[in-house]
Amino acid sequence: MSADDSNAKSMSIIVTKGTLDWAYPPFILATTAAAMDVKVSMFFTFYGLQLLKKKLDHLQISTLGNPGMEMPMMGMHMTMPNIISAIPGVDAACSVMMKNLIKKKGVASIPELREAAIDLNIEMIGCQMTMDLFEWSKDDLIEGIGIGGAATYMENALNSDINLFI
């Protein structure tokens, strides 16, 4: 942040999804904003809390309910119909394809983006209610995060110039 924080912008993001494809928008927006001297707070709740687990190798994409999903294959774009999710192993195969595409295109991985968020001093908060609901402890999550509830999120959101729900 600059020496004069009185004119600094702030952004609050509530992160609710924990799939590989939905992990990208909050981390890309947060790290980009932080690199532009925006004070960023990320609140991870429900399935978004998955993104604060120590290991992220469990992240997958889901083809179910994702009609906009097109994968570049054999020189064209193949759309994944919803019915394909009923076939065992399809989500895992699509996840491998997506991870390979991400690597091939030189896009940062989610662990790399999360590390960048830490390096940029982005405030990351895990939802206490979600932790209680799913019977997780702080030991299940990465070090250095805060724990709070809806009031914590609201305090940040009410004082933010930008609020995003992802």
N, C-alpha and C positions, 0 to 999 in steps of 0.2 A: 504494500500500500504506500501511497505517497505520504510525504510529511504532513500535508494538510488533508486529514481525513474528513473534514467537514463537507467537502464537495464530492467525496467518494460515493460511488454507486454501490448498491448491494443487491444480491439476488438470492432467493430462496427456492429450492427445488424439493418437491416431495416425490420420492422414488418409490413406486408401488409394484414394479414388475421385476422379476428375477430371471428372465430368459436371456440367452446370449444376445439376441437381436435387440431386445429392449434395454440392455445394459449400456449400449452405446450412446443413445441420446443424452441421458443425464450426465455421463462422464465427459463427453465431448463438449457439451455446452458449459459445464462447470469449469473444466480446465481452460477452455477458451476465454471465458469471462474472467477467471482469476489471472490469466496471463495479460489481460487488459486492465488490470488493477481494480477489478470488481471484487468486493468482499462476498464470498459464496458460502452458503450453508446448504447442506444436503440432508434431508430427513428420510431415512429408509424405513418403510413400514410394510407390513404384510409380506408379499413375496419379494419385494425389493430388498428386504433384509438379507436375502441370499447373497447379495453382492458385497456384504461385509464379512462373509465367512472367510476364515483364514485361507482356505484353498478354494479356487474357483474352477477346478477341473470338472465339476459337475454341471456347469452351464451348458444348456442345449437350446436350440430353437424349437418352436412348435409350429408345425404346418397347419394345425387345427385352427380354424377361424382367422386365417391369414391369407385372404384371397389376393392380396397385392404382392405376395411373394413370388418373385420370378428369379430363377437361378440361371446364369449364363452357362449354357452347355452346348458343345458341338457347334459353336458359331451362331447360336440362336438363344432365345430366352424361353425357358421352360416354366410354365405356370404349374404350381402345385395345387391340384384340386383338394378340397377338404376331405373327401373320402379316402385319400391316400394315407391320412393319419391313422386309419383303422388297421393298416398293415403293420404288424410288429417290426420294429427296427427302423422304420422310416424316419422318425425324428432323429434318431442317433445318426443315421446315414446322412441326413440333411445337415446335421450339426457338423459332422466331419467335413462335408463339402464346403460349408460356410467358413469354417476355421481355415481350411486350405485356401479359399478365395481371399480371405482377410490377409493371410500371410503372403500370398502371391502378389497382392496389390499393394503391399507395404503399409497396411493400416495397422495402427497400434492395437495390441491385444487389450482385453479388459484388465488383466493384471497390470499391464504397463500404464494404462490410463488411470487406474486406481492409485498406483504409485506416484504418478504425476500429480494427482489431486492431493496426496499427502505432502509432496514436495512443495506444492503451491499454497500450503496452509489452508486448504478448504476444510471448513468445519463439517465433519460427518457425524451424524447422530442416528443411533439405532433406537427404534421405537420400543419402549419398555413393555407396553401392552402386548405387542406382537411377540416379544421375547417370552413373556409369561404364557401367552396363548400356545405357542409352539414348544414351550419348555426348553428354551435355550438360555444359556448363561453368557455372561460377558466373555468367558473363556473360549466360547465357540467363535468369537469374532476377532477381527484384527485389533491390534493394540492402537491406542491413541484416539479412539472414537469416544464420543459422548453418548450418554444414554438419557433419553427423555421421553416425554409423552406429548400428547396433542397440544398442551399449553406451551411446551418448549417450541414446537413447530410454529404455533400461532404467534408467539412473541417475535420470532425471527421474521415470519411472513408479514406481520403488521408493520415492521420497521424496514422492509425491503422495497426497493424500487421496482424490482422484477420478481414475479412469483410464477413458477412453472409446476404443473402437475404432470408427471410422466409415469 
